[in-house]
Structure formats: C-alpha cells, structure tokens
Amino acid sequence: MADKLHPEIAGIEKQLKQHLEEFFVCVYPEDHLESHGIEHHRRVWSYACDLIAMKADPELFTASFLKNIIIACYLHDIGLAEDHGFNHGLTGRRKCSEFLSSRNLDPQEFTSGMEAIEYHDNKDYNKQHSGNKVLHILSLADDLDAYGYTGIYRYTDIYLRRNIGFADLGKLVRKNAAGRYARFISETDLPGDYKLIQETRYRVLDDFFACYEQEVSSYKFSGNEPAGCCGIVQTVLFSIKSRENVKFLNILHEYSNDDTISWYLKGYRYEIKD
C-alpha cells in the first residue's frame, strides 16, 4: 500500500477520518465480529487510496468523490454491529445517515456513498449501479481485503456466523472469492505488478480452502487439538464461542505447535502488521 497519500486524498482524510473512526468505535463494539472491525475498514480505505492513485480518472480526485468514498470505506460494514446477514448494508446506510446528521452534513451530497454502503455486498456485480464510481472503488477495495491470510479469517468468521456448515464452507468461499478476483483482474487501468501482488494473495486464499476441502470429510471439529487447515477454521470457531471474548490471534498462539497453524499465524501477523 502507498506510503504517501495524494494531496487531495490527504486533505479529505484530515477532514473526516478521525470523526469517522470515533463514530465507528462508538457504534461497533471492539469485541464484536473482530474480523470486520475498525482495522478492516482502515485497510479498505488504504486499498481505496491505492486504487484511486493508480487510476487516471480526474473525477476520483474531486472533493465530492473523495468525501463519499472515505465515508463508504469506513462505514460499509458498520451494519454488522446489528445484522450479520447479507442485508447489513441497509443497516449500514442508516448508520451513515446518523453520522452525517451528527456532523451537520447534507445527505444529498452523499447519495453515492450511501448507495455504495447499501449495495457493497452484492458480489454478483450486476449493472444496476454501474454508474456509481464510489461503489466501484469500494467494492474493489473490499475485495482486496478478502484475499490472503486476512481473507481466510474474514471469510471463515462471517460464514460460520451465518451458519454455513463445515462441509460447504470451502466450496462457497472459493466460489465467492473467484468472482471477486475475476472482477479485479478485469480492471484494465491497474499496473501489472500490482495485479501480480494481489494474484499471489488470492492464491493463498484459494489454495488454503482447496486444502480445507480435502481435509474436512475426515476432520473432527469436536476435538481439543486443532490441526491443519481445518484446525485454523476450528480456532475461528473457538474465538466466536469464547465467553471471555479472547481474540482470534491469541487463540492461534495457543495451537501454534501445529505446522499449518504456525504457517498461518506468521502470514496473518505479517498482513495485519501485528
């Protein structure tokens, strides 16, 4: 990700980032759905900044667009505080309206951002909102955070909470991620080396769940010694069921004597810069 922000982006960030983060943490409890908490939204904003900087579209550097995109990046999953389902974007749109009201901002100036929040989880990528560039950049940035070691955790956490069974988990993740990746590589105005970096991260995710699919039929999720790719999924389940709200990273450490879990822990910590 870029170390230095474009001046126009930096100016908008200075205006809104702190207020958005303060609003987010007030609405979204720290120990709630950790995989989609404030750190996820910070990463999505960073990916969006990278994408904007790489694209040669003057509209993406206007104050209007940048205000809408930073709000969309920071509030797109805030609805998960109340709704873990596929309609959390609608709840997020309502929360966005509350944020705008709290800052005395005119909702009419943020229609593209609110639409992006509402429809960002539509991974069918239909043409209904194809003219909304805020939604386009938000969707790409959100997809990028679904790859790699981070993506393994994000997918597993939300899918288990949506009651996806162990037998179906790998297949459904791979199908969803393949659609996201196909959309990303169809972007013709992104540098080849950047696409190659993201392809590597996508392969980490896809290879992991391919391995998971091979293991799942014989794995006992009721055991107390997680191991292999299924064991990583099991540690996510442990974090969901933890009554003490033990963080996922801490649970991983407990079982890092397993080679696969140790491999994953190293990669995950590198991605989140822990």
N, C-alpha and C positions, 0 to 999 in steps of 0.2 A: 504494500500500500504506500501511497505517496507520503513523503516526509514533510513536504511543504505544500500548504494549500494555495490554490489560485487566489489572488487578492479579492475578487468578488465573492468567492466562496467563504473566505476567511471573514469578510465583513459581515455576512449574514450569520455565520456561525457565532460571531461575537455578540450579535443582537439577540439570538434566540436559544442557543444551545443550553446555557445554564438554566434558563426558565423551563425548557422542555424536560431537562433531566430532573429538576426539582419537582415538577408536576408528575412525572412518571413514577418516581420513587414514593410519592405520596399515595398514588393510586394502586401501584403494583407492589405488594409486599416482597421484601427481599428473599424470603424463604419459599416463595410461590413459583412453581414451574421455572426453576433456575435456568434451564436451557434456553428460555425465551425472555430472560430478564433484561436489565439495563445494558449488560455487556453485549448481548446480541444486537441491540439497537444501535449501540455505538459502532459496532463492526459494520452493520448495514450502512450507516451514514458514511463511514470511511470508504466502503466499496463504492457507494454512490459518488463520492467526491472523485475517486479514481476514474470512474466511467465518464463522468462529465468532462474531466480534464482531457481524456483521450478522444472524445468525440468533437468533431469540427462543426458544431451546431451553435450559432450565436444565441439562439433562444434559451439554451441551457444556462447561459451566464447572466440572464436578466434577473433583476431583484425579485420579480414576481415568481418566476420558476424556482429560484433558489429558496425562497421563503416557503413555498409549497413543498418542495422536496425534503427539506430538513424536518419539517413538521411530520410529513408522511413517514420518513425513516424512523423518527423517534417515537411515533405513536401507532405504527401499523399493527403491532401485536399487543397493545395495551388492553385490548378487549379480552385477552386470555385470562386476565385477572378475574373475570366473571364467567367466561364461556370458553371451554376447551374445544368446542366443536368447530365445524367449517364456517359457521356464521359469525365467528368472533370479530370479523372485520366490521360488521354493522354496529356491534357494541363499541368497537374502537372509534368509529365515526362519531358516535355520540360523545365519547370521552374527548375527542378532538374539539367538538363544539364547546365543551366545558372549558377546555384550555383556552380557546380563542376568546371566550367570554371573560375569563379571568384576566386576560391581558388587554381587554378592550379592543380586540382586533375584529375587523369586519368579516363575517363569514363569507360574504360574496366574493372576497378576494382570495378565498382558499377552497373554492369548489373543486379544483383539480386534485388538490391534496386530500380532501375528504373523500372524494371518489376513489382515489388510489388506496386509501386505508380500507375502505369498504370492500373493494374487489381484489386486493392484492393476493388473496389465497386461491384465486381462480387460476389453477395451473393448466387449464385446458387452452388458455391463450386464444380465446375467440376474438372476433373482430369488433365486438360490441363497444369496446372502449379504446379502440386502436389509435384514436387521435389524442389521447391523454399521455403526454410525454412524461409527466410525473409518475403515473402508473407504470410506464415502460421502464424507467430507470429504477424505480423502487423494486419492481419485480425482478429485474436482473440482479440488483444488489442483494436482495433477499435470497435469491437462488444461489449466489456465490457463497453465502454463509451456510448453505446446506451441503456443501462438499466437504471433503477431508474428514479429519478426526472430529472436528466440531460438528459437522453434519451427522456423523454417526450418533453422537449423543442427542442432538436436536431431534432427529427423526425418531429414534427409539423412545425418547421421553414422551413426545406428544402422541405417538401412535399407541403406546401402551396405555396412556391416559384416555385414549379414545377407544379402548377395549379391543384393539386389534390383537388377534391371537398369535401365539408364538409361531405357529405353522405358517401363517400368512404374512408375517412381518417382513421377511426378507424380500419376498416377491413384490409386495406393494411398495416398499421403499425403492427398490430398483426401478420399478415402472415409473414412479413419480419423479425420481431423480433423472432418469433418462430423458423424460420430457423437458425438464428444466435445462439439462445440458444441451439438448438439441436446439432449444431456443437460444441459448447463449452463443453457440458456435455459428448460428446463422447471422450474427451481427457482423456486417461486412466492414465496419469502420473501427474495429478494435485491432491493435497490433498483434501480430502473430505470436510474439514471445509471451505476451500477456495471456493469450488463449492457451498456450502450451502449459503455462503455470497452472491455470485453472483445470486443464485437462488432467494433469497429474493429481490434483486434489479430487477430481471427480472419480478417477480410477481407484484411489484409496477407498472411497466410499463404496463404490460398486464391487470391488474385489472383497471388501470386508463382508458385505451382505451375501455375496456368492459363497464365501466360506461358511457363513452362518447357515445358509440353506443346506449345505452338505452335512452340517453337524446337528441340526435341530431335531431330526427324527429320532435320534438316539440319546439326546441330552436330557438330563433330569434337572429341571429348574427348581425342584424342591430340595436339592442338596445344599450344603452349607459351605462348599468349597468351589466357588466359581472358577471356570477354566475355559480357555479358548474364546472364540467369537461369541458363542452362546453365553459364556461366563460374563462377558462385558455387558451384554444385554441384561443378564441377571443382576449385575451391580446397579444398573439403572433402576431396575425394579426395586432393589433394596432401598435406593435413595427415595423413591416415590413412597414407599411404605414406612420409611423411618419416622417414628413418632417424635424423635428429637431433632428432626429437620437436619440430619447430617448431610453435608454437602457431598455431591457425587464424587468430586476429586478426592475427598478424604476416604470414601469407601473404596475407591480404586486402589489407594495406597495399601489398604488392609490386605489386598489379594495380589499384590504386585510380584509375589514369588512365582506366579504363573507367567510363562514366557510371553504369551499373547497379550495378557493384560499389561505386562511390563512394557511391551512394544507400544500398545495403545496409549498408555499413560505418558510415555515420553513424547509421542506425537501430539497428543492432546495438549499437554502443557506447553509445547513449543508454539502451537497455534494460538493459544489464549495468552501466551507470554506470562505464564504464572511463575 
